Structure formats: C-alpha cells, structure tokens
Amino acid sequence: MVREYLQMIFKNANDGNFTLTIYDPREDITEEEVDGVMDEILASGVFVTPGGELKSKAAARIVTREVNTVVEY
C-alpha cells in the first residue's frame, strides 16, 4: 500500500521543530495553498508545543511511503 502525507514543519519558541502531518493530501495541492494554511496556523496560535508557541515556518513536504505487509495477526 502506498500512502502520501503532507508534512508542515514549524519552528517553535525554543527553535525546535513541530511537524503537523496531514494524511492523503489532494494530489493537486499547490505551494500557495500550503503556504496560506501554514500562515493561518501560525496566526491562530492554536498549537502550543513543549518548546513553546509556533513562531515560523520551516518547511513543507509531501512524503510517500510504501508498506508491504508480510503477515498480519
């Protein structure tokens, strides 16, 4: 099974990373859309990490992962 994830990575107040993962993003998602969502997340202040509030955007990426189950119980 192949699965894709959108990872939005932010810097917190202690300069640590906080990653927000969205499973199965739209295939046609644009850089502008992701950038806008990340801006909204920062402005909302809804996420507070052990390292403090989110302060800035660090990166965004699509990760593709393939899992082949050998046996399942």
CHARMM internal coordinates of N, CA and C (Angstrom, degrees):
IC EDIT
DIST 1 N 1 CA 1.4382
DIST 1 CA 1 C 1.5288
ANGL 1 N 1 CA 1 C 108.59
DIST 1 C 2 N 1.3209
ANGL 1 CA 1 C 2 N 116.38
DIHE 1 N 1 CA 1 C 2 N 130.92
DIST 2 N 2 CA 1.4603
ANGL 1 C 2 N 2 CA 121.70
DIHE 1 CA 1 C 2 N 2 CA 176.67
DIST 2 CA 2 C 1.5162
ANGL 2 N 2 CA 2 C 108.09
DIHE 1 C 2 N 2 CA 2 C -102.38
DIST 2 C 3 N 1.3143
ANGL 2 CA 2 C 3 N 115.96
DIHE 2 N 2 CA 2 C 3 N 134.43
DIST 3 N 3 CA 1.4651
ANGL 2 C 3 N 3 CA 121.48
DIHE 2 CA 2 C 3 N 3 CA -179.40
DIST 3 CA 3 C 1.5130
ANGL 3 N 3 CA 3 C 109.03
DIHE 2 C 3 N 3 CA 3 C -134.44
DIST 3 C 4 N 1.3415
ANGL 3 CA 3 C 4 N 115.69
DIHE 3 N 3 CA 3 C 4 N 141.77
DIST 4 N 4 CA 1.4563
ANGL 3 C 4 N 4 CA 120.44
DIHE 3 CA 3 C 4 N 4 CA 177.50
DIST 4 CA 4 C 1.5174
ANGL 4 N 4 CA 4 C 109.85
DIHE 3 C 4 N 4 CA 4 C -113.57
DIST 4 C 5 N 1.3292
ANGL 4 CA 4 C 5 N 114.13
DIHE 4 N 4 CA 4 C 5 N 149.34
DIST 5 N 5 CA 1.4598
ANGL 4 C 5 N 5 CA 122.29
DIHE 4 CA 4 C 5 N 5 CA 179.31
DIST 5 CA 5 C 1.5241
ANGL 5 N 5 CA 5 C 108.42
DIHE 4 C 5 N 5 CA 5 C -133.91
DIST 5 C 6 N 1.3062
ANGL 5 CA 5 C 6 N 116.62
DIHE 5 N 5 CA 5 C 6 N 141.30
DIST 6 N 6 CA 1.4513
ANGL 5 C 6 N 6 CA 121.80
DIHE 5 CA 5 C 6 N 6 CA 168.34
DIST 6 CA 6 C 1.5169
ANGL 6 N 6 CA 6 C 106.44
DIHE 5 C 6 N 6 CA 6 C -98.37
DIST 6 C 7 N 1.3174
ANGL 6 CA 6 C 7 N 116.50
DIHE 6 N 6 CA 6 C 7 N 120.85
DIST 7 N 7 CA 1.4604
ANGL 6 C 7 N 7 CA 121.05
DIHE 6 CA 6 C 7 N 7 CA 177.00
DIST 7 CA 7 C 1.5214
ANGL 7 N 7 CA 7 C 108.69
DIHE 6 C 7 N 7 CA 7 C -108.25
DIST 7 C 8 N 1.3260
ANGL 7 CA 7 C 8 N 115.70
DIHE 7 N 7 CA 7 C 8 N 121.50
DIST 8 N 8 CA 1.4577
ANGL 7 C 8 N 8 CA 121.89
DIHE 7 CA 7 C 8 N 8 CA 175.14
DIST 8 CA 8 C 1.5260
ANGL 8 N 8 CA 8 C 106.31
DIHE 7 C 8 N 8 CA 8 C -108.04
DIST 8 C 9 N 1.3141
ANGL 8 CA 8 C 9 N 116.17
DIHE 8 N 8 CA 8 C 9 N 119.19
DIST 9 N 9 CA 1.4561
ANGL 8 C 9 N 9 CA 121.78
DIHE 8 CA 8 C 9 N 9 CA -173.04
DIST 9 CA 9 C 1.5245
ANGL 9 N 9 CA 9 C 109.14
DIHE 8 C 9 N 9 CA 9 C -110.85
DIST 9 C 10 N 1.3233
ANGL 9 CA 9 C 10 N 114.99
DIHE 9 N 9 CA 9 C 10 N 128.58
DIST 10 N 10 CA 1.4604
ANGL 9 C 10 N 10 CA 122.52
DIHE 9 CA 9 C 10 N 10 CA -178.02
DIST 10 CA 10 C 1.5228
ANGL 10 N 10 CA 10 C 109.76
DIHE 9 C 10 N 10 CA 10 C -120.39
DIST 10 C 11 N 1.3221
ANGL 10 CA 10 C 11 N 116.35
DIHE 10 N 10 CA 10 C 11 N 157.84
DIST 11 N 11 CA 1.4628
ANGL 10 C 11 N 11 CA 122.76
DIHE 10 CA 10 C 11 N 11 CA 170.61
DIST 11 CA 11 C 1.5264
ANGL 11 N 11 CA 11 C 107.31
DIHE 10 C 11 N 11 CA 11 C -98.77
DIST 11 C 12 N 1.3480
ANGL 11 CA 11 C 12 N 115.83
DIHE 11 N 11 CA 11 C 12 N 138.38
DIST 12 N 12 CA 1.4585
ANGL 11 C 12 N 12 CA 119.14
DIHE 11 CA 11 C 12 N 12 CA 177.47
DIST 12 CA 12 C 1.5340
ANGL 12 N 12 CA 12 C 109.74
DIHE 11 C 12 N 12 CA 12 C -100.92
DIST 12 C 13 N 1.3260
ANGL 12 CA 12 C 13 N 116.32
DIHE 12 N 12 CA 12 C 13 N -176.66
DIST 13 N 13 CA 1.4609
ANGL 12 C 13 N 13 CA 121.92
DIHE 12 CA 12 C 13 N 13 CA -175.33
DIST 13 CA 13 C 1.5265
ANGL 13 N 13 CA 13 C 113.07
DIHE 12 C 13 N 13 CA 13 C -60.15
DIST 13 C 14 N 1.3324
ANGL 13 CA 13 C 14 N 117.42
DIHE 13 N 13 CA 13 C 14 N -28.20
DIST 14 N 14 CA 1.4717
ANGL 13 C 14 N 14 CA 121.01
DIHE 13 CA 13 C 14 N 14 CA 179.19
DIST 14 CA 14 C 1.5277
ANGL 14 N 14 CA 14 C 111.84
DIHE 13 C 14 N 14 CA 14 C -93.43
DIST 14 C 15 N 1.3265
ANGL 14 CA 14 C 15 N 116.85
DIHE 14 N 14 CA 14 C 15 N 15.41
DIST 15 N 15 CA 1.4588
ANGL 14 C 15 N 15 CA 124.11
DIHE 14 CA 14 C 15 N 15 CA -179.78
DIST 15 CA 15 C 1.5284
ANGL 15 N 15 CA 15 C 112.52
DIHE 14 C 15 N 15 CA 15 C 64.78
DIST 15 C 16 N 1.3302
ANGL 15 CA 15 C 16 N 116.95
DIHE 15 N 15 CA 15 C 16 N 22.10
DIST 16 N 16 CA 1.4583
ANGL 15 C 16 N 16 CA 121.46
DIHE 15 CA 15 C 16 N 16 CA 174.10
DIST 16 CA 16 C 1.5121
ANGL 16 N 16 CA 16 C 110.07
DIHE 15 C 16 N 16 CA 16 C -90.66
DIST 16 C 17 N 1.3076
ANGL 16 CA 16 C 17 N 116.54
DIHE 16 N 16 CA 16 C 17 N 167.32
DIST 17 N 17 CA 1.4601
ANGL 16 C 17 N 17 CA 121.72
DIHE 16 CA 16 C 17 N 17 CA 178.99
DIST 17 CA 17 C 1.5265
ANGL 17 N 17 CA 17 C 111.18
DIHE 16 C 17 N 17 CA 17 C -94.94
DIST 17 C 18 N 1.3204
ANGL 17 CA 17 C 18 N 114.93
DIHE 17 N 17 CA 17 C 18 N 143.71
DIST 18 N 18 CA 1.4600
ANGL 17 C 18 N 18 CA 123.30
DIHE 17 CA 17 C 18 N 18 CA 171.83
DIST 18 CA 18 C 1.5163
ANGL 18 N 18 CA 18 C 105.94
DIHE 17 C 18 N 18 CA 18 C -129.29
DIST 18 C 19 N 1.3335
ANGL 18 CA 18 C 19 N 117.27
DIHE 18 N 18 CA 18 C 19 N 124.18
DIST 19 N 19 CA 1.4596
ANGL 18 C 19 N 19 CA 121.53
DIHE 18 CA 18 C 19 N 19 CA -177.96
DIST 19 CA 19 C 1.5173
ANGL 19 N 19 CA 19 C 110.07
DIHE 18 C 19 N 19 CA 19 C -111.60
DIST 19 C 20 N 1.3098
ANGL 19 CA 19 C 20 N 114.74
DIHE 19 N 19 CA 19 C 20 N 126.29
DIST 20 N 20 CA 1.4591
ANGL 19 C 20 N 20 CA 122.33
DIHE 19 CA 19 C 20 N 20 CA 175.03
DIST 20 CA 20 C 1.5278
ANGL 20 N 20 CA 20 C 106.42
DIHE 19 C 20 N 20 CA 20 C -105.87
DIST 20 C 21 N 1.3398
ANGL 20 CA 20 C 21 N 116.68
DIHE 20 N 20 CA 20 C 21 N 121.90
DIST 21 N 21 CA 1.4646
ANGL 20 C 21 N 21 CA 121.61
DIHE 20 CA 20 C 21 N 21 CA -175.23
DIST 21 CA 21 C 1.5192
ANGL 21 N 21 CA 21 C 110.10
DIHE 20 C 21 N 21 CA 21 C -110.26
DIST 21 C 22 N 1.3312
ANGL 21 CA 21 C 22 N 115.12
DIHE 21 N 21 CA 21 C 22 N 129.31
DIST 22 N 22 CA 1.4604
ANGL 21 C 22 N 22 CA 122.39
DIHE 21 CA 21 C 22 N 22 CA 177.09
DIST 22 CA 22 C 1.5278
ANGL 22 N 22 CA 22 C 106.54
DIHE 21 C 22 N 22 CA 22 C -113.57
DIST 22 C 23 N 1.3183
ANGL 22 CA 22 C 23 N 116.23
DIHE 22 N 22 CA 22 C 23 N 122.17
DIST 23 N 23 CA 1.4546
ANGL 22 C 23 N 23 CA 121.25
DIHE 22 CA 22 C 23 N 23 CA -179.47
DIST 23 CA 23 C 1.5255
ANGL 23 N 23 CA 23 C 111.10
DIHE 22 C 23 N 23 CA 23 C -80.56
DIST 23 C 24 N 1.3196
ANGL 23 CA 23 C 24 N 116.14
DIHE 23 N 23 CA 23 C 24 N 141.46
DIST 24 N 24 CA 1.4645
ANGL 23 C 24 N 24 CA 124.25
DIHE 23 CA 23 C 24 N 24 CA 174.95
DIST 24 CA 24 C 1.5361
ANGL 24 N 24 CA 24 C 113.18
DIHE 23 C 24 N 24 CA 24 C 51.67
DIST 24 C 25 N 1.3330
ANGL 24 CA 24 C 25 N 117.12
DIHE 24 N 24 CA 24 C 25 N 60.21
DIST 25 N 25 CA 1.4675
ANGL 24 C 25 N 25 CA 118.71
DIHE 24 CA 24 C 25 N 25 CA 177.65
DIST 25 CA 25 C 1.5257
ANGL 25 N 25 CA 25 C 110.66
DIHE 24 C 25 N 25 CA 25 C -67.13
DIST 25 C 26 N 1.3208
ANGL 25 CA 25 C 26 N 115.62
DIHE 25 N 25 CA 25 C 26 N 159.19
DIST 26 N 26 CA 1.4704
ANGL 25 C 26 N 26 CA 119.59
DIHE 25 CA 25 C 26 N 26 CA 176.49
DIST 26 CA 26 C 1.5222
ANGL 26 N 26 CA 26 C 110.02
DIHE 25 C 26 N 26 CA 26 C -57.04
DIST 26 C 27 N 1.3066
ANGL 26 CA 26 C 27 N 116.50
DIHE 26 N 26 CA 26 C 27 N 142.34
DIST 27 N 27 CA 1.4634
ANGL 26 C 27 N 27 CA 120.34
DIHE 26 CA 26 C 27 N 27 CA -179.91
DIST 27 CA 27 C 1.5228
ANGL 27 N 27 CA 27 C 112.48
DIHE 26 C 27 N 27 CA 27 C -66.07
DIST 27 C 28 N 1.3278
ANGL 27 CA 27 C 28 N 116.74
DIHE 27 N 27 CA 27 C 28 N -27.75
DIST 28 N 28 CA 1.4647
ANGL 27 C 28 N 28 CA 120.23
DIHE 27 CA 27 C 28 N 28 CA -176.08
DIST 28 CA 28 C 1.5351
ANGL 28 N 28 CA 28 C 112.98
DIHE 27 C 28 N 28 CA 28 C -99.32
DIST 28 C 29 N 1.3239
ANGL 28 CA 28 C 29 N 117.75
DIHE 28 N 28 CA 28 C 29 N 18.26
DIST 29 N 29 CA 1.4602
ANGL 28 C 29 N 29 CA 120.65
DIHE 28 CA 28 C 29 N 29 CA -179.66
DIST 29 CA 29 C 1.5319
ANGL 29 N 29 CA 29 C 109.29
DIHE 28 C 29 N 29 CA 29 C -62.00
DIST 29 C 30 N 1.3345
ANGL 29 CA 29 C 30 N 116.24
DIHE 29 N 29 CA 29 C 30 N 140.60
DIST 30 N 30 CA 1.4626
ANGL 29 C 30 N 30 CA 120.21
DIHE 29 CA 29 C 30 N 30 CA -176.61
DIST 30 CA 30 C 1.5253
ANGL 30 N 30 CA 30 C 111.27
DIHE 29 C 30 N 30 CA 30 C -107.09
DIST 30 C 31 N 1.3083
ANGL 30 CA 30 C 31 N 114.54
DIHE 30 N 30 CA 30 C 31 N 161.82
DIST 31 N 31 CA 1.4618
ANGL 30 C 31 N 31 CA 121.22
DIHE 30 CA 30 C 31 N 31 CA 176.14
DIST 31 CA 31 C 1.5280
ANGL 31 N 31 CA 31 C 110.29
DIHE 30 C 31 N 31 CA 31 C -59.46
DIST 31 C 32 N 1.3252
ANGL 31 CA 31 C 32 N 116.67
DIHE 31 N 31 CA 31 C 32 N -39.83
DIST 32 N 32 CA 1.4635
ANGL 31 C 32 N 32 CA 120.99
DIHE 31 CA 31 C 32 N 32 CA -179.67
DIST 32 CA 32 C 1.5277
ANGL 32 N 32 CA 32 C 111.64
DIHE 31 C 32 N 32 CA 32 C -63.79
DIST 32 C 33 N 1.3278
ANGL 32 CA 32 C 33 N 116.92
DIHE 32 N 32 CA 32 C 33 N -39.68
DIST 33 N 33 CA 1.4626
ANGL 32 C 33 N 33 CA 120.80
DIHE 32 CA 32 C 33 N 33 CA 178.44
DIST 33 CA 33 C 1.5256
ANGL 33 N 33 CA 33 C 110.92
DIHE 32 C 33 N 33 CA 33 C -64.46
DIST 33 C 34 N 1.3202
ANGL 33 CA 33 C 34 N 116.58
DIHE 33 N 33 CA 33 C 34 N -46.44
DIST 34 N 34 CA 1.4614
ANGL 33 C 34 N 34 CA 120.42
DIHE 33 CA 33 C 34 N 34 CA -179.57
DIST 34 CA 34 C 1.5257
ANGL 34 N 34 CA 34 C 109.90
DIHE 33 C 34 N 34 CA 34 C -63.79
DIST 34 C 35 N 1.3129
ANGL 34 CA 34 C 35 N 117.35
DIHE 34 N 34 CA 34 C 35 N -43.67
DIST 35 N 35 CA 1.4621
ANGL 34 C 35 N 35 CA 121.94
DIHE 34 CA 34 C 35 N 35 CA 179.18
DIST 35 CA 35 C 1.5319
ANGL 35 N 35 CA 35 C 110.51
DIHE 34 C 35 N 35 CA 35 C -59.26
DIST 35 C 36 N 1.3268
ANGL 35 CA 35 C 36 N 116.33
DIHE 35 N 35 CA 35 C 36 N -43.56
DIST 36 N 36 CA 1.4645
ANGL 35 C 36 N 36 CA 120.74
DIHE 35 CA 35 C 36 N 36 CA 179.25
DIST 36 CA 36 C 1.5190
ANGL 36 N 36 CA 36 C 112.82
DIHE 35 C 36 N 36 CA 36 C -64.59
DIST 36 C 37 N 1.3229
ANGL 36 CA 36 C 37 N 116.79
DIHE 36 N 36 CA 36 C 37 N -41.90
DIST 37 N 37 CA 1.4653
ANGL 36 C 37 N 37 CA 120.95
DIHE 36 CA 36 C 37 N 37 CA 178.41
DIST 37 CA 37 C 1.5270
ANGL 37 N 37 CA 37 C 110.05
DIHE 36 C 37 N 37 CA 37 C -64.07
DIST 37 C 38 N 1.3327
ANGL 37 CA 37 C 38 N 116.09
DIHE 37 N 37 CA 37 C 38 N -41.80
DIST 38 N 38 CA 1.4698
ANGL 37 C 38 N 38 CA 119.08
DIHE 37 CA 37 C 38 N 38 CA 179.16
DIST 38 CA 38 C 1.5295
ANGL 38 N 38 CA 38 C 110.61
DIHE 37 C 38 N 38 CA 38 C -63.77
DIST 38 C 39 N 1.3278
ANGL 38 CA 38 C 39 N 117.62
DIHE 38 N 38 CA 38 C 39 N -38.89
DIST 39 N 39 CA 1.4722
ANGL 38 C 39 N 39 CA 121.27
DIHE 38 CA 38 C 39 N 39 CA 175.65
DIST 39 CA 39 C 1.5272
ANGL 39 N 39 CA 39 C 111.11
DIHE 38 C 39 N 39 CA 39 C -61.09
DIST 39 C 40 N 1.3404
ANGL 39 CA 39 C 40 N 116.59
DIHE 39 N 39 CA 39 C 40 N -42.94
DIST 40 N 40 CA 1.4662
ANGL 39 C 40 N 40 CA 120.98
DIHE 39 CA 39 C 40 N 40 CA 179.12
DIST 40 CA 40 C 1.5250
ANGL 40 N 40 CA 40 C 111.24
DIHE 39 C 40 N 40 CA 40 C -63.89
DIST 40 C 41 N 1.3217
ANGL 40 CA 40 C 41 N 117.01
DIHE 40 N 40 CA 40 C 41 N -40.94
DIST 41 N 41 CA 1.4638
ANGL 40 C 41 N 41 CA 120.90
DIHE 40 CA 40 C 41 N 41 CA 178.71
DIST 41 CA 41 C 1.5258
ANGL 41 N 41 CA 41 C 110.18
DIHE 40 C 41 N 41 CA 41 C -62.05
DIST 41 C 42 N 1.3319
ANGL 41 CA 41 C 42 N 116.76
DIHE 41 N 41 CA 41 C 42 N -44.99
DIST 42 N 42 CA 1.4674
ANGL 41 C 42 N 42 CA 120.19
DIHE 41 CA 41 C 42 N 42 CA 178.78
DIST 42 CA 42 C 1.5219
ANGL 42 N 42 CA 42 C 111.18
DIHE 41 C 42 N 42 CA 42 C -62.67
DIST 42 C 43 N 1.3189
ANGL 42 CA 42 C 43 N 117.34
DIHE 42 N 42 CA 42 C 43 N -43.66
DIST 43 N 43 CA 1.4646
ANGL 42 C 43 N 43 CA 121.42
DIHE 42 CA 42 C 43 N 43 CA -177.62
DIST 43 CA 43 C 1.5253
ANGL 43 N 43 CA 43 C 112.21
DIHE 42 C 43 N 43 CA 43 C -67.62
DIST 43 C 44 N 1.3276
ANGL 43 CA 43 C 44 N 117.11
DIHE 43 N 43 CA 43 C 44 N -30.92
DIST 44 N 44 CA 1.4639
ANGL 43 C 44 N 44 CA 120.39
DIHE 43 CA 43 C 44 N 44 CA -176.15
DIST 44 CA 44 C 1.5237
ANGL 44 N 44 CA 44 C 112.99
DIHE 43 C 44 N 44 CA 44 C -72.65
DIST 44 C 45 N 1.3289
ANGL 44 CA 44 C 45 N 117.18
DIHE 44 N 44 CA 44 C 45 N -30.45
DIST 45 N 45 CA 1.4618
ANGL 44 C 45 N 45 CA 120.42
DIHE 44 CA 44 C 45 N 45 CA -177.04
DIST 45 CA 45 C 1.5150
ANGL 45 N 45 CA 45 C 113.67
DIHE 44 C 45 N 45 CA 45 C 66.70
DIST 45 C 46 N 1.3343
ANGL 45 CA 45 C 46 N 117.33
DIHE 45 N 45 CA 45 C 46 N 19.43
DIST 46 N 46 CA 1.4541
ANGL 45 C 46 N 46 CA 121.15
DIHE 45 CA 45 C 46 N 46 CA -174.54
DIST 46 CA 46 C 1.5328
ANGL 46 N 46 CA 46 C 112.73
DIHE 45 C 46 N 46 CA 46 C -73.59
DIST 46 C 47 N 1.3180
ANGL 46 CA 46 C 47 N 118.27
DIHE 46 N 46 CA 46 C 47 N -26.63
DIST 47 N 47 CA 1.4568
ANGL 46 C 47 N 47 CA 121.13
DIHE 46 CA 46 C 47 N 47 CA -179.36
DIST 47 CA 47 C 1.5235
ANGL 47 N 47 CA 47 C 110.71
DIHE 46 C 47 N 47 CA 47 C -101.74
DIST 47 C 48 N 1.3214
ANGL 47 CA 47 C 48 N 115.41
DIHE 47 N 47 CA 47 C 48 N 125.71
DIST 48 N 48 CA 1.4615
ANGL 47 C 48 N 48 CA 121.50
DIHE 47 CA 47 C 48 N 48 CA 173.52
DIST 48 CA 48 C 1.5281
ANGL 48 N 48 CA 48 C 106.22
DIHE 47 C 48 N 48 CA 48 C -124.08
DIST 48 C 49 N 1.3052
ANGL 48 CA 48 C 49 N 116.24
DIHE 48 N 48 CA 48 C 49 N 125.77
DIST 49 N 49 CA 1.4544
ANGL 48 C 49 N 49 CA 121.83
DIHE 48 CA 48 C 49 N 49 CA -175.79
DIST 49 CA 49 C 1.5255
ANGL 49 N 49 CA 49 C 109.76
DIHE 48 C 49 N 49 CA 49 C -102.24
DIST 49 C 50 N 1.3218
ANGL 49 CA 49 C 50 N 118.43
DIHE 49 N 49 CA 49 C 50 N 169.48
DIST 50 N 50 CA 1.4647
ANGL 49 C 50 N 50 CA 119.57
DIHE 49 CA 49 C 50 N 50 CA 173.96
DIST 50 CA 50 C 1.5328
ANGL 50 N 50 CA 50 C 112.09
DIHE 49 C 50 N 50 CA 50 C -58.11
DIST 50 C 51 N 1.3456
ANGL 50 CA 50 C 51 N 116.44
DIHE 50 N 50 CA 50 C 51 N -23.48
DIST 51 N 51 CA 1.4628
ANGL 50 C 51 N 51 CA 121.44
DIHE 50 CA 50 C 51 N 51 CA 177.95
DIST 51 CA 51 C 1.5092
ANGL 51 N 51 CA 51 C 113.21
DIHE 50 C 51 N 51 CA 51 C -92.07
DIST 51 C 52 N 1.3292
ANGL 51 CA 51 C 52 N 117.61
DIHE 51 N 51 CA 51 C 52 N 10.65
DIST 52 N 52 CA 1.4575
ANGL 51 C 52 N 52 CA 121.35
DIHE 51 CA 51 C 52 N 52 CA 178.28
DIST 52 CA 52 C 1.5205
ANGL 52 N 52 CA 52 C 112.77
DIHE 51 C 52 N 52 CA 52 C 102.18
DIST 52 C 53 N 1.3312
ANGL 52 CA 52 C 53 N 115.03
DIHE 52 N 52 CA 52 C 53 N -172.42
DIST 53 N 53 CA 1.4607
ANGL 52 C 53 N 53 CA 122.06
DIHE 52 CA 52 C 53 N 53 CA -178.30
DIST 53 CA 53 C 1.5240
ANGL 53 N 53 CA 53 C 111.13
DIHE 52 C 53 N 53 CA 53 C -65.43
DIST 53 C 54 N 1.3352
ANGL 53 CA 53 C 54 N 115.08
DIHE 53 N 53 CA 53 C 54 N 155.21
DIST 54 N 54 CA 1.4532
ANGL 53 C 54 N 54 CA 120.04
DIHE 53 CA 53 C 54 N 54 CA 174.55
DIST 54 CA 54 C 1.5211
ANGL 54 N 54 CA 54 C 108.43
DIHE 53 C 54 N 54 CA 54 C -72.91
DIST 54 C 55 N 1.3302
ANGL 54 CA 54 C 55 N 116.36
DIHE 54 N 54 CA 54 C 55 N 134.61
DIST 55 N 55 CA 1.4622
ANGL 54 C 55 N 55 CA 120.86
DIHE 54 CA 54 C 55 N 55 CA -174.83
DIST 55 CA 55 C 1.5198
ANGL 55 N 55 CA 55 C 114.39
DIHE 54 C 55 N 55 CA 55 C -114.84
DIST 55 C 56 N 1.3410
ANGL 55 CA 55 C 56 N 117.75
DIHE 55 N 55 CA 55 C 56 N -30.81
DIST 56 N 56 CA 1.4643
ANGL 55 C 56 N 56 CA 119.08
DIHE 55 CA 55 C 56 N 56 CA -176.63
DIST 56 CA 56 C 1.5237
ANGL 56 N 56 CA 56 C 110.91
DIHE 55 C 56 N 56 CA 56 C -159.37
DIST 56 C 57 N 1.3252
ANGL 56 CA 56 C 57 N 114.48
DIHE 56 N 56 CA 56 C 57 N 165.73
DIST 57 N 57 CA 1.4565
ANGL 56 C 57 N 57 CA 121.35
DIHE 56 CA 56 C 57 N 57 CA 175.95
DIST 57 CA 57 C 1.5227
ANGL 57 N 57 CA 57 C 108.52
DIHE 56 C 57 N 57 CA 57 C -84.62
DIST 57 C 58 N 1.3324
ANGL 57 CA 57 C 58 N 116.72
DIHE 57 N 57 CA 57 C 58 N 140.04
DIST 58 N 58 CA 1.4640
ANGL 57 C 58 N 58 CA 121.19
DIHE 57 CA 57 C 58 N 58 CA 177.59
DIST 58 CA 58 C 1.5274
ANGL 58 N 58 CA 58 C 110.86
DIHE 57 C 58 N 58 CA 58 C -111.40
DIST 58 C 59 N 1.3345
ANGL 58 CA 58 C 59 N 117.86
DIHE 58 N 58 CA 58 C 59 N -43.38
DIST 59 N 59 CA 1.4674
ANGL 58 C 59 N 59 CA 121.05
DIHE 58 CA 58 C 59 N 59 CA -177.99
DIST 59 CA 59 C 1.5254
ANGL 59 N 59 CA 59 C 109.33
DIHE 58 C 59 N 59 CA 59 C -171.54
DIST 59 C 60 N 1.3123
ANGL 59 CA 59 C 60 N 114.84
DIHE 59 N 59 CA 59 C 60 N 165.32
DIST 60 N 60 CA 1.4629
ANGL 59 C 60 N 60 CA 121.90
DIHE 59 CA 59 C 60 N 60 CA 170.73
DIST 60 CA 60 C 1.5185
ANGL 60 N 60 CA 60 C 106.22
DIHE 59 C 60 N 60 CA 60 C -144.00
DIST 60 C 61 N 1.3309
ANGL 60 CA 60 C 61 N 115.20
DIHE 60 N 60 CA 60 C 61 N 139.84
DIST 61 N 61 CA 1.4629
ANGL 60 C 61 N 61 CA 118.27
DIHE 60 CA 60 C 61 N 61 CA -177.78
DIST 61 CA 61 C 1.5209
ANGL 61 N 61 CA 61 C 110.20
DIHE 60 C 61 N 61 CA 61 C -153.63
DIST 61 C 62 N 1.3199
ANGL 61 CA 61 C 62 N 113.53
DIHE 61 N 61 CA 61 C 62 N 153.76
DIST 62 N 62 CA 1.4585
ANGL 61 C 62 N 62 CA 120.87
DIHE 61 CA 61 C 62 N 62 CA 172.44
DIST 62 CA 62 C 1.5273
ANGL 62 N 62 CA 62 C 106.39
DIHE 61 C 62 N 62 CA 62 C -99.48
DIST 62 C 63 N 1.3256
ANGL 62 CA 62 C 63 N 116.16
DIHE 62 N 62 CA 62 C 63 N 125.66
DIST 63 N 63 CA 1.4583
ANGL 62 C 63 N 63 CA 122.38
DIHE 62 CA 62 C 63 N 63 CA 179.12
DIST 63 CA 63 C 1.5262
ANGL 63 N 63 CA 63 C 107.60
DIHE 62 C 63 N 63 CA 63 C -110.31
DIST 63 C 64 N 1.3097
ANGL 63 CA 63 C 64 N 116.38
DIHE 63 N 63 CA 63 C 64 N 130.00
DIST 64 N 64 CA 1.4613
ANGL 63 C 64 N 64 CA 122.04
DIHE 63 CA 63 C 64 N 64 CA 176.72
DIST 64 CA 64 C 1.5206
ANGL 64 N 64 CA 64 C 108.06
DIHE 63 C 64 N 64 CA 64 C -109.67
DIST 64 C 65 N 1.3199
ANGL 64 CA 64 C 65 N 114.98
DIHE 64 N 64 CA 64 C 65 N 130.01
DIST 65 N 65 CA 1.4596
ANGL 64 C 65 N 65 CA 120.68
DIHE 64 CA 64 C 65 N 65 CA -176.53
DIST 65 CA 65 C 1.5232
ANGL 65 N 65 CA 65 C 108.98
DIHE 64 C 65 N 65 CA 65 C -130.40
DIST 65 C 66 N 1.3099
ANGL 65 CA 65 C 66 N 115.16
DIHE 65 N 65 CA 65 C 66 N 133.74
DIST 66 N 66 CA 1.4573
ANGL 65 C 66 N 66 CA 120.06
DIHE 65 CA 65 C 66 N 66 CA 176.99
DIST 66 CA 66 C 1.5193
ANGL 66 N 66 CA 66 C 108.79
DIHE 65 C 66 N 66 CA 66 C -114.09
DIST 66 C 67 N 1.3253
ANGL 66 CA 66 C 67 N 115.91
DIHE 66 N 66 CA 66 C 67 N 128.15
DIST 67 N 67 CA 1.4591
ANGL 66 C 67 N 67 CA 122.37
DIHE 66 CA 66 C 67 N 67 CA 179.95
DIST 67 CA 67 C 1.5104
ANGL 67 N 67 CA 67 C 108.08
DIHE 66 C 67 N 67 CA 67 C -119.21
DIST 67 C 68 N 1.3191
ANGL 67 CA 67 C 68 N 115.91
DIHE 67 N 67 CA 67 C 68 N 126.54
DIST 68 N 68 CA 1.4519
ANGL 67 C 68 N 68 CA 122.27
DIHE 67 CA 67 C 68 N 68 CA 175.85
DIST 68 CA 68 C 1.5299
ANGL 68 N 68 CA 68 C 108.27
DIHE 67 C 68 N 68 CA 68 C -116.41
DIST 68 C 69 N 1.3082
ANGL 68 CA 68 C 69 N 115.65
DIHE 68 N 68 CA 68 C 69 N 107.04
DIST 69 N 69 CA 1.4560
ANGL 68 C 69 N 69 CA 121.36
DIHE 68 CA 68 C 69 N 69 CA -178.86
DIST 69 CA 69 C 1.5257
ANGL 69 N 69 CA 69 C 109.48
DIHE 68 C 69 N 69 CA 69 C -74.38
DIST 69 C 70 N 1.3192
ANGL 69 CA 69 C 70 N 115.53
DIHE 69 N 69 CA 69 C 70 N 126.82
DIST 70 N 70 CA 1.4619
ANGL 69 C 70 N 70 CA 121.20
DIHE 69 CA 69 C 70 N 70 CA 178.30
DIST 70 CA 70 C 1.5251
ANGL 70 N 70 CA 70 C 109.46
DIHE 69 C 70 N 70 CA 70 C -84.50
DIST 70 C 71 N 1.3109
ANGL 70 CA 70 C 71 N 114.36
DIHE 70 N 70 CA 70 C 71 N -47.70
DIST 71 N 71 CA 1.4668
ANGL 70 C 71 N 71 CA 120.28
DIHE 70 CA 70 C 71 N 71 CA 178.37
DIST 71 CA 71 C 1.5245
ANGL 71 N 71 CA 71 C 107.71
DIHE 70 C 71 N 71 CA 71 C -151.53
DIST 71 C 72 N 1.3024
ANGL 71 CA 71 C 72 N 116.29
DIHE 71 N 71 CA 71 C 72 N 145.96
DIST 72 N 72 CA 1.4541
ANGL 71 C 72 N 72 CA 121.03
DIHE 71 CA 71 C 72 N 72 CA 178.92
DIST 72 CA 72 C 1.5208
ANGL 72 N 72 CA 72 C 108.45
DIHE 71 C 72 N 72 CA 72 C -130.81
DIST 72 C 73 N 1.3294
ANGL 72 CA 72 C 73 N 117.98
DIHE 72 N 72 CA 72 C 73 N 134.84
DIST 73 N 73 CA 1.4628
ANGL 72 C 73 N 73 CA 122.58
DIHE 72 CA 72 C 73 N 73 CA -177.32
DIST 73 CA 73 C 1.4990
ANGL 73 N 73 CA 73 C 111.03
DIHE 72 C 73 N 73 CA 73 C -110.95
END
COOR INIT
IC SEED 1 N 1 CA 1 C
IC BUILD
